[in-house]
Amino acid sequence: MVWVIVFGGIALAGLVMVICYAVWLAHKASDVWSEISMLADRADELAQLVGQIRVPERTLRPDWSNDRSVYAQIDDVSAT
């Protein structure tokens, strides 16, 4: 009869631990969801800020071909 009380006590302690673990896990899960929602808010803010950036359009510069000759001259000078 004593073994029934011992195993019953162990089972009750295990049940209490499982319940405590479930409560702790629920709290941690809510913390994770809170952080995920904050991350989503920050991503939206970042997207809005990036959307405000105006990139200037490239213009064709006719002197680009001259740049190549300048580079060639620099290479010739550095080779000597």
DARA-V794715 format. One record per residue. N is the residue number from 1. RES is the residue in three letters. SS is DSSP state (H for helix, E for strand, - for the rest). PSI is psi in degrees with one decimal (999 if undefined). NEAR is the number of other C-alpha atoms within 10 Angstrom. Layout:
{{N/RES/SS/PSI/NEAR} {N/RES/SS/PSI/NEAR}}
This chain:
{{1/MET/-/-31.3/5} {2/VAL/H/-36.3/7} {3/TRP/H/-27.4/8} {4/VAL/H/-41.7/9} {5/ILE/H/-41.6/10} {6/VAL/H/-50.9/11} {7/PHE/H/-34.3/11} {8/GLY/H/-40.7/12} {9/GLY/H/-41.4/12} {10/ILE/H/-42.6/12} {11/ALA/H/-41.2/12} {12/LEU/H/-42.1/12} {13/ALA/H/-41.5/12} {14/GLY/H/-40.2/12} {15/LEU/H/-41.4/12} {16/VAL/H/-41.3/12} {17/MET/H/-39.3/12} {18/VAL/H/-40.6/12} {19/ILE/H/-43.6/12} {20/CYS/H/-40.9/12} {21/TYR/H/-39.6/12} {22/ALA/H/-40.6/12} {23/VAL/H/-44.7/12} {24/TRP/H/-43.2/11} {25/LEU/H/-37.1/12} {26/ALA/H/-40.4/12} {27/HIS/H/-43.2/12} {28/LYS/H/-39.2/12} {29/ALA/H/-39.7/12} {30/SER/H/-35.1/11} {31/ASP/H/-41.7/12} {32/VAL/H/-44.1/12} {33/TRP/H/-35.4/12} {34/SER/H/-43.8/12} {35/GLU/H/-36.9/12} {36/ILE/H/-40.9/12} {37/SER/H/-36.9/12} {38/MET/H/-39.3/12} {39/LEU/H/-39.2/12} {40/ALA/H/-39.9/12} {41/ASP/H/-43.8/12} {42/ARG/H/-36.7/12} {43/ALA/H/-38.7/12} {44/ASP/H/-42.2/12} {45/GLU/H/-41.9/12} {46/LEU/H/-40.8/12} {47/ALA/H/-38.7/11} {48/GLN/H/-41.5/11} {49/LEU/H/-41.4/10} {50/VAL/H/-34.0/10} {51/GLY/H/-22.1/9} {52/GLN/-/-11.1/9} {53/ILE/-/128.4/8} {54/ARG/-/115.8/7} {55/VAL/-/125.8/6} {56/PRO/-/146.1/6} {57/GLU/-/145.1/6} {58/ARG/-/137.7/6} {59/THR/-/143.9/6} {60/LEU/-/120.0/7} {61/ARG/-/123.0/7} {62/PRO/-/-13.4/7} {63/ASP/-/14.8/8} {64/TRP/H/-34.7/10} {65/SER/H/-31.2/9} {66/ASN/H/-30.2/10} {67/ASP/H/-37.0/10} {68/ARG/H/-38.6/11} {69/SER/H/-32.9/11} {70/VAL/H/-42.7/12} {71/TYR/H/-39.2/11} {72/ALA/H/-38.9/12} {73/GLN/H/-39.6/12} {74/ILE/H/-41.6/11} {75/ASP/H/-38.8/11} {76/ASP/H/-41.3/10} {77/VAL/H/-40.6/9} {78/SER/H/-20.0/8} {79/ALA/H/-23.1/7} {80/THR/-/999/5}}
